[in-house]
């Protein structure tokens, strides 16, 4: 299993992220399980806090920009308690997290073109 530390990532490779969520330092390792550059890639959690997590990244070239769509499929651990937390808090939290992260990514990409 090839581990990527920087630069582009491809099919079968893994990446590990660290972040603090809900005041807890967490580590998540994902593997690229689908890859169709430049249109799509999917990362699937191999190790982390969720019962399961699959993240689909889709890219559509428009006339003067690229539209990126993230679709996140996740399941919380801890049975029925996890399901309640997933519906009550986690889905909204993760949506807001992706929106924030994508805005930061957009700023970074656009600043490179200046």
Secondary structure by P-SEA (a helix, b strand, c coil): ccccccccccccbbbbbbbbcccbbbbbbbcccccccccbbbbbbccccccbbbbbbbbbbcccbbbbbbbbbbbbccaaaaaaaaaccaaaaaaaaaaaaaaaaaaaaaaaac
